[in-house]
Each structure stands twice: as C-alpha cells, then as structure tokens.
Amino acid sequence: MLPERKQILVVDDEPNLRRVLSAQLERDGYDIHSAEDGEEALSVLREHHIDLVITDLRMPKLDGMELLRRVVELDEQLPVVMLTAHGTVDNAVEALKTGAFDYITKPFDQVEVRTIVKKALRTRDLSAADASRVAQAAPGGARYGIIGQSPGILDLYSVLDRVADTPTTVLITGESGTGKELVARALHESSSRRDKPFIKVNCAAIPKDLMESELFGYERGAFTGAVGSKPGRFELASGGTLFLDEIGSIPVEMQVKLLRALQESEFERVGGIRTIHVDVRLIAATNSDLKKEIALGAFREDLYYRLNVVPIRLPALRERADDVPLLVAHFIEKFNARLKKSVQGIEPDALDHLAAYGWPGNIRELENVIERAVLFCDKTEIGAADIPGEIRGHTPTPPQSSSLSLPPGLLGAHDGLKEQVKAAMSRLERELIVKALEQTSGNVTHAARLLKISRKGLQLKMKELGLRERDDPRDP
C-alpha cells in the first residue's frame, strides 16, 4: 500500500486560525481535515481515520471540553491537543486531567506546535490500544478488566487485590503488548484515587531535552518558546496516579530529579524557584531489563530500588496459551460490533494454530490477527484459511539480502522473479481493497478507515489498480 500519511483534524470556529494552522501542518507532511465546531468534528471522526485532534476550547454548539469527552468515549487512545487563549489556561489544565494530551496557547508558536504534534503522534504509535482492555464483566471470569484464568493471571489477580488500594509504588515489567497500561489503569481504578486524575506518560515518545519540562513543568521565559508558565505531569496527577511507561528511556541526568520527587514529593519547575508539593501514586513500566541497564550505567540503582517496591511481571502470551480461546472469543465479539459482522466463532483447527504460535507481539498481535480474520471472514466461523500464513507455519523463510552478484545467465530469471513478486503484491492489494469496499458497500471513505489509510491515498491506489470509484468493486 501507499505510505500512510498521518491524518489530523483541526477544530476551531475562527476560519483564519483553521487556515493558518492547517497550512503549517500540510507543509509538515500531514493530511488535514477541518471543522468549525464540535458537532462537525464528530461527523469527521465517524467518516475518517484520524490520528490526532487539535481543537479550540470555546466553540458554539459543542465546545472543546465536550468534544474531548466524546473522543475519549470513541477512542481513548486518540490524542487530543487543546487550543486555548491566555485567559483560559486553567480550563486547559482541567482538560489535561480529563484526558487531553497537551495544550497550545494562542497565538501559537510554530516550533511548539510542530514539537507537540510529533510527540502526540509518536505516543499514539507507541501506545496502541491495549488489546486486553474490556469491561469488568468480561467472559472467562475476568477481573480488573483482564481476561484469563492461567496460573500467571491468577497470580496477577492476587497481587492486584493486595496493592491496588495503597500508595505503594509499583514497577510493571513484561514484553511489549502484554498489557502493562491495562494493569496500571486497573491499579488506579481499584483504589481510593479512582476519582482523581490518571496521567500517563510514554517516556520513549518524549525528546530527552524536553523530559524535565514534560514531567515537572516550566516557568515563563525558562527557555526559548516558553511564552507562559505550564504545569508538568506530576502537578496534573496530584491526588491521583502518574503512570510512567518505558521508564528506562528517561535520561540518567533526569533520574536524580525524579528520585527526589518520589522520595520528597516535591520539586521545582524548570526556571522556577518555588517548591511545589504533590501527592502522587507512581506506577512505572518497562519492557527492558533495568538491571542490565544499571550494569551499563544507563539507569541509577537507587532509582531502581525506589521504583521496585512491588514488582509485577506480566507473562508473555506464549506462557499463557490456555487463555488464547478466551481472548479470541472476546476479540471476535468486539470486532463483530465494530465491523458490523456476525462471525459466530472459530473452527478448532484454526484455534489450534493460534494456540501453538509464539506470539512475539503478544496480545496486541493476537488482537490485530483476529480483527483481520473477522473483517475478511465470509463464513459463520473463522477457519484456518483466515489465519495468516506465518501463524499456520506455511510461510517460507524470506531470502536474506546479499551483496553477491547473480551469474549473467540468471539475470533474466531474477528480473522475471521480481516482476512476479510485483504482480503478486498488486493482486494482494487489489483483493484487500475489493474486500474492504464490499464490507462498506462501496463507500470509499469507510473503506479507507478500515484499511487505515487516507481517502486520497485509497483513491490513488484504486486508480492505479483499475478500481475507480464508479467501478463495481465486486467485478474483477
């Protein structure tokens, strides 16, 4: 498919501001959608795959705060950046506590906008929707919104029972995609702090030179571009929970200030002299081995022991294969509702393939596989043919790249092979597009959302493959 351009929705009732901000973002390489109020923005969100929302706070019909609440209901992983005038900064801070990613003060600085947009989009990429997030009444006797009855998950339930409603610092470890954010949220929502802010920070998404101001805030004039004072994530989380994901990415020089903030519950903003006291319950997570990082000098030992008060290790999916049927059943139900399908289950041989696979991407990878299978399943149950070849074990190992030249007699054969591969890729792209169009009754906008590309990108690819909008997608 064509390279995916990020889709940004700009919402503001001032036409000039929409035009200026949209022009800047288009120059930066993004596809821009715009709306003049919250109601129009919701319509755009229903029609397009959006990666980031930038919205004004004060608008007619539906204001920015209500739009933020609706976005969180639709997709809590979709980052929302608030635009605010100097007089409404307090409202912007309240928006951050409600779930906004960040805010930009008007008149905005182009460098600040570019930095926040890049950070928000990178955070969305790194923090894809956690595969295991379900309701408390999920199937299989799930608790804390976590599906599973394997020994590792039963042990996790026991630990959560003991530490959820305490102020104790918790360090969650485990491979990517095992549900670390889900556990952090479960700890918060099962505590007496549940009505207070839950502020999450993906440390890997923040440039090292911005880490201190992100966590502790800054005062006006602290550095170039600091046109006003701004609270950090510690202040925003006061009274509630601060979740630091990928904590191993924090620079060593910043770890000293973080250690002091944890031990003393106080700090100073960048460029400030006033000591700020907070009441924060800290939960940290990482998929790296912090003990190895300590040996390499990349992580402070004293900070590690301050974080590792209660360690929670999440098992990889391959360690809890007995939970695969429960997870598959949940995801089928989830994507039936989302994709308007009526898949009733999965055939035993297909389930055997899923249970035997190693799942390097863990639950997140399983979720993606089931979404694809439900989308393209034409029967009442998912069969082995709906499972990707690498999971069925029939995909041949791809040839490794080599700098060796082919003998002259084989050059023609090599060119022929490349043409065959290119033709096969075109056929695969065509099949995916045709099926997506069939699923959406020929609606190109909805098909683009399913394929997670822009409408313009899908139109270009359809034209390239001879699938123009006026063609019947079922006619090969």
C-alpha positions, 0 to 999 in steps of 0.5 A: 500500500501507499505510505500512510500519511498521518491524518489530523483534524483541526477544530476551531470556529475562527476560519483564519486560525483553521487556515493558518494552522492547517497550512503549517501542518500540510507543509509538515507532511500531514493530511488535514481535515477541518471543522468549525465546531464540535458537532462537525468534528464528530461527523469527521471522526465517524467518516475518517481515520484520524490520528490526532485532534487539535481543537479550540476550547470555546466553540458554539454548539459543542465546545472543546471540553465536550468534544474531548469527552466524546473522543475519549468515549470513541477512542481513548487512545486518540490524542487530543491537543487543546487550543486555548487563549491566555485567559483560559489556561486553567480550563486547559489544565482541567482538560489535561486531567480529563484526558487531553494530551497537551495544550497550545496557547494562542497565538501559537508558536510554530516550533511548539506546535510542530514539537507537540504534534510529533510527540502526540503522534509518536505516543499514539504509535507507541501506545496502541490500544491495549488489546486486553482492555474490556469491561469488568464483566468480561467472559472467562471470569475476568477481573480488573478488566483482564481476561484469563484464568492461567496460573500467571493471571491468577497470580496477577489477580492476587497481587492486584487485590493486595496493592491496588488500594495503597500508595505503594509504588509499583514497577510493571515489567513484561514484553511489549503488548502484554498489557502493562497500561491495562494493569496500571489503569486497573491499579488506579481504578481499584483504589481510593484515587479512582476519582482523581486524575490518571496521567500517563506518560510514554517516556520513549515518545518524549525528546530527552531535552524536553523530559524535565519540562514534560514531567515537572513543568516550566516557568515563563521565559525558562527557555526559548518558546516558553511564552507562559508558565505550564504545569508538568505531569506530576502537578496534573496527577496530584491526588491521583496516579502518574503512570510512567511507561518505558521508564528506562528511556528517561535520561540518567541526568533526569533520574536524580530529579525524579528520585527526589520527587518520589522520595520528597514529593516535591520539586521545582519547575524548570526556571522556577524557584518555588517548591511545589508539593504533590501527592502522587501514586507512581506506577512505572513500566518497562519492557527492558531489563533495568538491571542490565541497564544499571550494569551499563550505567544507563539507569541509577540503582537507587532509582531502581530500588525506589521504583521496585517496591512491588514488582509485577511481571506480566507473562508473555502470551506464549506462557499463557496459551490456555487463555488464547480461546478466551481472548479470541472469543472476546476479540471476535465479539468486539470486532463483530460490533465494530465491523458490523459482522456476525462471525459466530466463532472459530473452527478448532483447527484454526484455534489450534494454530493460534494456540501453538504460535509464539506470539512475539507481539503478544496480545496486541498481535493476537488482537490485530490477527483476529480483527483481520480474520473477522473483517475478511471472514465470509463464513459463520466461523473463522477457519484456518484459511483466515489465519495468516500464513506465518501463524499456520507455519506455511510461510517460507523463510524470506531470502536474506539480502546479499551483496553477491552478484547473480551469474549473467545467465540468471539475470533474466530469471531474477528480473522475471522473479521480481516482476512476479513478486510485483504482480503478486503484491498488486493482486494482494492489494487489489483483493484487500481493497475489493474486500474492504469496499464490499464490507462498506458497500462501496463507500470509499471513505469507510473503506479507507478507515478500515484499511487505515489509510487516507481517502486520497491515498485509497483513491490513488491506489484504486486508480492505479489498480483499475478500481475507480470509484464508479467501478463495481468493486465486486467485478474483477 
